């Protein structure tokens, strides 16, 4: 029990360290600087969306082919396809969330 208490105290001290970090005024950026974060965020979203589209196309194509070969397994294949499409689409949504966190 004593070991758990000590471990908890050490974890709390380690997590509290950033609270005491000193923050200064941000440095003034030159007027002609490029916002690289926004630029790379756009490329990241384009790449993520393109790869999601390719993955979803392959998943749906394979599912339709599987349903055509075995019509008795249509319900199981369709359920697995929808679950897979949700996981594939989550890549684009996670990328969008990261972009909003970093840019805004």
C-alpha positions in Angstrom: 0.0 0.0 0.0 2.8 2.4 0.8 4.5 1.7 -2.5 1.3 2.6 -4.4 1.0 5.9 -2.4 4.6 6.8 -3.2 4.1 5.9 -6.9 0.9 8.1 -7.0 2.7 11.0 -5.4 5.6 10.7 -7.9 3.1 10.6 -10.8 1.4 13.7 -9.5 4.7 15.6 -9.1 5.7 14.6 -12.6 2.5 15.7 -14.1 2.6 19.0 -12.2 6.0 20.1 -13.6 4.6 21.8 -16.7 2.4 24.0 -14.6 5.5 25.8 -13.3 7.1 26.3 -16.7 7.8 29.9 -17.4 6.1 31.4 -20.4 7.4 34.4 -22.2 6.0 36.8 -24.7 5.9 35.2 -28.2 8.6 36.5 -30.6 7.4 38.9 -33.2 7.2 37.1 -36.6 8.3 38.9 -39.7 5.5 40.3 -41.8 6.3 38.2 -44.9 6.6 34.9 -43.1 4.6 31.9 -44.4 2.2 30.1 -42.1 3.8 26.7 -42.5 1.5 25.0 -40.0 -1.6 25.9 -42.1 0.2 25.0 -45.3 1.3 21.5 -44.1 -2.2 21.0 -42.6 -3.7 21.4 -46.0 -1.3 18.9 -47.5 -2.0 16.5 -44.6 -5.7 16.7 -45.1 -5.4 16.2 -48.8 -3.2 13.1 -48.4 -5.5 11.6 -45.7 -8.6 12.2 -47.8 -7.0 10.7 -50.9 -5.8 7.6 -49.0 -9.2 7.2 -47.4 -10.9 7.3 -50.8 -8.5 4.7 -52.1 -9.0 2.5 -49.1 -12.8 2.8 -49.2 -12.9 2.0 -52.9 -10.9 -1.1 -52.4 -12.9 -2.2 -49.4 -16.3 -1.7 -51.2 -15.0 -3.4 -54.3 -13.8 -6.4 -52.4 -17.0 -6.6 -50.4 -19.1 -6.5 -53.6 -17.0 -9.1 -55.2 -17.3 -11.3 -52.1 -21.1 -10.9 -52.1 -21.3 -11.8 -55.7 -19.3 -15.0 -55.1 -21.2 -16.0 -52.0 -24.7 -14.5 -51.8 -25.5 -16.4 -48.6 -22.9 -14.4 -46.7 -24.2 -11.0 -47.8 -25.3 -9.8 -44.4 -22.0 -10.7 -42.7 -19.9 -9.2 -45.5 -22.0 -6.0 -45.5 -21.7 -5.6 -41.7 -17.9 -6.1 -41.9 -17.7 -3.7 -44.8 -19.6 -0.9 -42.9 -17.4 -1.4 -39.9 -14.3 -1.2 -42.0 -15.5 1.9 -43.8 -16.1 3.6 -40.4 -12.5 2.8 -39.4 -11.1 4.0 -42.7 -13.1 7.2 -42.5 -11.8 7.8 -38.9 -8.4 8.5 -40.4 -9.7 11.6 -42.2 -11.6 12.7 -39.1 -8.6 12.3 -36.8 -6.5 14.3 -39.3 -9.2 17.0 -39.3 -9.3 17.2 -35.5 -5.5 17.4 -35.3 -5.5 20.2 -37.9 -8.1 22.2 -35.9 -6.0 21.7 -32.7 -2.8 22.8 -34.4 -4.0 25.6 -36.6 -6.8 27.2 -34.6 
